[in-house]
Amino acid sequence: MAKSSLDLPPDDDLDWRDALEQCDRIAELCDDIPERGEEFADSVREKAENYASWIRKNKEVTRRMQEALDNMEAGVNRWLD
């Protein structure tokens, strides 16, 4: 069975607490996205909340998860610029 990014081992140089804060920040920023981007915002918020739940439960973050969070935050920020 193929492994998902959530199944990969954590990277010791990544702090899961920082990733949790980033998840919260992304979810909050989604509230500021204009109405025309509502579907995008809802999708990103849901992903960030799912990641936060997994990170909180496992107290770790993988490199792929961190890269995805960085991409989500960059995408949200593009809507807000």
N, C-alpha and C positions, 0 to 999 in steps of 0.2 A: 504494500500500500504506500502511495506517495505521501511524503511529509509536507505539511503546510508550514508556512513561515512561523506559525505559533508553536510548532513542534521542534523547531531548531534550538540547539543549546544557546544559553544566554552568552553575551559577550561581557567579560569581566570589566571592561572599561566603560560600559554604559550603566548609568545609574537609573534604576527603575523609578525612583522618586521623581527625577527630572522628567521622565517620560510621562508619568501620571499627571504632573503639572501641565505638560504640553497638551495632553488629551483634554484637560479641563479648559485650557486656554483656547484650543481649537473649537470646542463645543460652544464656548461663550462668544467667540468671534463670529460663528455661524449666525448668531442672532442679529448681527449687523449687516448681513448680506442683503442687498436690495431684493424686492419681491420677484423680479425676473430671474433671480438665481436661487429661488426657494427650493427647487428640487435638488440642486447641487448641494445646498446648505444642509438639507435634511439627510442626504446620503452621507455626507462627510461627518455630520454630527453623530449619526448612527454608528459609523465605523469607529470614530474616536471613542465613543462610549463603550463599544464592544472591546476595543483594545484596552481601555482603562480597566474594565472588569477583569479581563484576563491578567493584566499586569498586577493589579491589586491582589488577585488570588494567588498568583505564582511568585510575586515579588522578584520579577526579572523582566528584562526586555531583550529581544534579539536584535541583531543588526538590521535585519529586514524590516522588522516592526518599526525600528527607529527611522529607517529610511522612508517608510510609508508615512509615518507621522510628519516628518520634515516636508514631504511632498504635499500632504494634506494642508499643512499650515501655509506653505507657499501658495497653494491654489486659493485658499481662503483670502490670503493677503492680496492676491491679484484682483479679487473682486472688490476689495476695499480701497485699493489705491486710486 
